[in-house]
């Protein structure tokens, strides 16, 4: 009798977990940067400040930001705007980070580090304050 109660409780718990996971997917909750990734990225840019002569904001003049209409679309759940200038992370930072999860890449756009799904180009997370100027 006790084993049956434990089995029922375990089944109910699993059902609740799967239900919450399905609801999260439907609500658009997705993969995000881990705490470890965030710490590594912030530490890297703290120790390797971006040079003012470097262009970390995309095409054009150094320090030039994206137009407001495009910049506001750099958020979770939205696709990267077509033709937007993105940069790979520095090689030294890539070496420190764990390998990107399958189907995802980390890129820089307009001074932000983005986690982007490769197939859909949908932004799954944005780290806005990592690159110190």
C-alpha distance (Angstrom), angle and dihedral (degrees) to the residues before:
residue distance angle dihedral
X1 . . .
X2 3.81 . .
X3 3.83 91.9 .
X4 3.80 89.4 51.8
X5 3.82 90.8 52.0
X6 3.80 91.3 49.7
X7 3.80 90.9 48.4
X8 3.81 91.2 50.1
X9 3.80 91.7 47.8
X10 3.80 91.0 48.7
X11 3.80 90.8 48.7
X12 3.80 91.3 49.9
X13 3.80 90.8 49.0
X14 3.81 92.2 50.2
X15 3.79 90.8 47.9
X16 3.81 90.0 51.8
X17 3.81 92.3 48.9
X18 3.81 93.0 49.2
X19 3.79 90.2 46.2
X20 3.81 92.3 51.7
X21 3.82 90.5 47.0
X22 3.81 91.6 50.9
X23 3.81 90.9 47.7
X24 3.80 90.3 49.7
X25 3.80 91.1 52.5
X26 3.80 91.4 48.8
X27 3.81 90.2 49.4
X28 3.80 90.3 55.0
X29 3.81 96.6 -108.7
X30 3.77 106.2 154.8
X31 3.74 146.8 165.3
X32 3.80 114.3 -48.6
X33 3.80 138.0 -177.2
X34 3.79 111.6 -75.1
X35 3.79 120.6 -123.4
X36 3.82 87.7 -109.6
X37 3.82 92.6 53.6
X38 3.81 91.2 48.8
X39 3.80 91.9 49.6
X40 3.83 92.4 48.7
X41 3.82 93.3 47.5
X42 3.82 93.6 47.7
X43 3.81 92.5 45.8
X44 3.79 91.4 49.4
X45 3.80 93.9 52.7
X46 3.80 91.4 42.8
X47 3.81 89.2 55.8
X48 3.84 95.0 37.2
X49 3.81 107.1 39.5
X50 3.77 116.0 -160.9
X51 3.79 110.6 -104.6
X52 3.80 114.6 -120.7
X53 3.81 87.4 -131.1
X54 3.79 90.5 57.5
X55 3.75 117.9 89.2
X56 3.79 106.4 -131.3
X57 3.80 94.5 154.1
X58 3.77 101.0 70.6
X59 3.77 130.8 -102.1
X60 3.75 123.7 -3.5
X61 3.77 131.5 28.2
X62 3.81 121.1 1.6
X63 3.78 111.7 -91.8
X64 3.79 93.5 18.0
X65 3.79 110.6 138.0
X66 3.77 128.1 -148.8
X67 3.80 119.1 -90.7
X68 3.84 110.0 -86.7
X69 3.81 93.5 -112.7
X70 3.78 92.0 56.7
X71 3.83 95.0 37.8
X72 3.81 92.0 56.5
X73 3.81 89.3 57.9
X74 3.80 91.9 61.4
X75 3.78 93.3 95.2
X76 3.78 141.0 108.9
X77 3.76 115.6 -68.5
X78 3.80 95.7 18.6
X79 3.79 124.9 105.1
X80 3.78 119.4 -116.3
X81 3.80 108.2 -95.5
X82 3.82 110.9 -103.0
X83 3.79 115.1 -94.9
X84 3.81 94.1 10.9
X85 3.80 114.1 156.6
X86 3.76 109.7 -114.3
X87 3.75 129.9 174.3
X88 3.75 133.2 -151.0
X89 3.77 116.5 -115.7
X90 3.82 114.9 -99.4
X91 3.81 113.6 -82.2
X92 3.81 91.2 -119.2
X93 3.79 91.0 56.4
X94 3.81 93.7 45.5
X95 3.82 88.7 55.2
X96 3.82 90.9 54.3
X97 3.80 96.2 48.2
X98 3.78 124.7 78.3
X99 3.79 114.1 -104.5
X100 3.81 112.0 -77.4
X101 3.76 113.9 -98.3
X102 3.80 113.9 -101.0
X103 3.77 111.8 -79.6
X104 3.81 95.1 15.4
X105 3.79 135.9 94.4
X106 3.78 135.1 -170.4
X107 3.81 115.3 -133.2
X108 3.79 139.2 165.7
X109 3.78 121.7 -121.5
X110 3.80 125.0 169.3
X111 3.80 93.4 -15.5
X112 3.81 93.6 -49.7
X113 3.79 129.8 110.1
X114 3.80 111.0 -132.8
X115 3.79 132.5 -165.7
X116 3.80 104.1 -145.8
X117 3.79 131.0 -175.0
X118 3.80 104.0 -127.3
X119 3.82 98.6 -147.3
X120 3.81 97.1 49.2
X121 3.82 101.0 22.2
X122 3.82 87.0 -133.5
X123 3.80 114.7 153.3
X124 3.80 110.9 -123.5
X125 3.81 98.9 178.6
X126 3.79 139.5 5.8
X127 3.79 125.3 -154.2
X128 3.78 102.7 -164.0
X129 3.78 105.0 172.4
X130 3.79 101.8 42.8
X131 3.80 99.2 94.8
X132 3.77 107.1 67.7
X133 3.77 115.3 -154.8
